[in-house]
Amino acid sequence: MARPLRFRHAPGRWTQSRVRRDVYDDLDRNLGATMNSPWFKPPSAFEGHRFEMENSDVALFLWNDDEAYWLGNTETPQALWKTEKYGFAEVPHGVSRWATKELTAQLHEESPWLEPYPHLSWYFLPVFLSKDGRETTRTFFQEHAAGFPDATAEEALEYFESFLRTGVLDDDREVMAGKLGTSEYLDLTRMTAAMGEFNAAKVLHDAGYDLEPEIPVSTGHAIDYRVEKDGEGTLVEVTRPLPPNRRSAGTGVAAVRDTAETKSVGQLQEHGGGVVLFVDCSSFPDDDWMAVKSEKPEVHHRPAVVFRTRPDGRVDGYTKGRVPLELPF
């Protein structure tokens, strides 16, 4: 499975003839390619090309007398195989900005339903245009409402757009967006679990907490978040049960118990305490959630928060144990 889009950096002198020989000819020979002018003006001191392949792959290339940058969702030309890879935030701002404009325009041309959601488009751009995941990740939002039951794509998109445009997770975009995955096979379990981390982040942000994702701990694991308010820090781990209609047997109550137990006797048990477990039930339809809320099942870990969000911003839940967080339920 290919990773989210990343730049390749090729130091050294590049010329138009070298670009044609080492990049275009390689692509054209293997995939059938056209070499076009970019849609937007390249950054100062660079020349650029846009390569479009017969199989709908695309690649961008910038170069000058000192270096070149490659970004594409296609096979890499052999001349660039041993080059170093960098994320969007690790290359010069002008290079990243130009590539983002090029790819965002392509994304919105291919999927115009994403255009009203500019921050979400930007945030998930490395997976929306990845080599293997460019169809499945968009399908997840358009046809599966990003994991929300009984919701339209527009409702789900507006929910995540409104949260992401706060900017609270911008610095961690590549790690967090990458959790959605870049598989050519639609994996609803993994994708909905990934969005559960965004749901938990929104609940915590709305409650006034600062967020830091992916906190390494001594067991070798990474805890999903460290949250802080008024100088007090708390570790938070998120899990998301499958809704009952996607389980072989059981109820919403059983789903909560089983999923939380798996997390509790694994990663959290190894950590040895000090972590609040967030159980995101946002995949549950109303009836299943009401049964869970009524029974308030144990989750094999304390302190714990069991919650459900809806695309209109409503959030409901309950706690187990002494949760050191101020939450709206």
Steps between C-alpha positions, in 0.01 A plus 500: 500500500649833392537774760347848485656735246852617581759700313826358370798737506770458237806723554710591200472690174190437293429625149210466258685228311575306819136525609390360166756220507485393866138573585274529196655222288487259796134577571399491136674168438332329797160668525443723201541862610456855386722784625302819545544845643379530859158653569652758736820704483791318665674664797776749433826356360336171400370357176223243511315233309186300552504137383171326428492127438257295292379320815403837662809520720654844534836634609654843553864593451686818594865563425779756475878493477537372856217259577168345401180395673273217386148425626268247345252216542672292236812287475820689569747538212815298557718811514317601820491165679772577754387852584381602846129539573346800680155603616314811390619690807862396451565654158531874427171683542486613138545145375233363733259783421536455123451124516199542729337742254564263209363194676206675665386627161521146368314360801214745455486437127469126561277527810318835487292404804814562710549859382266656763726350769842661443662419833393137491622479139838638606523287812440167329668593171793259557255207514228632265763497223716211620599221266278227648251692712375774271173321426429329832564804721265717296240222487512480880394864531255508210322166533549414867473846661840449666353240734186683615179293476182659365689804374567652161846555358443875517418484872813298577722717283376821662554348846865418434559818300377712790732320740807483279485867405561586867857399418555311825641195318670680211853441631431126512325479165716237336489258792129544563391500135713193441297304753215494250720267297588471134370154415336428165249288696231677698568419866210652689622364833837674481361819349223545756747427778725775364214749496422404858822676596376815328164470679674472836725793411198716420333413832818589687566818299143618553551442873798737495792260489822538304589186305827327421464176300712185499673504837777237530506307829749263660321184379586588141143596419368843413198635689257685275501837682641701780248770588560798723303778662607736779836327522354155563584227248314175435565210263208383286469180295211456253323186383193463281269196511346366183124565491288191570384474138860434399573243772435129466295498819412711798365841586633849541564427866703191408690697238604760755606238754695285254682781324596678820619173655728433204659841538517475882669161525746590228658838458353668809585208729861513383511872565395444859249779560475875469306498175137596440332264254260665253251258340351663191154365417434744216444208261197386700147575377265667748341182641833331568644812662195547721539142626864566583421832667224337705705203621836681528703179466841459661795533266771311697696820557472802723494789449300477176273714284236341277361752254318551170513799268266598219579713193285785629739540792298321767704290739375264770674259733579371846811438708638219712734568788654835590558664164742796545338695219219754480255370239146605400334179623 
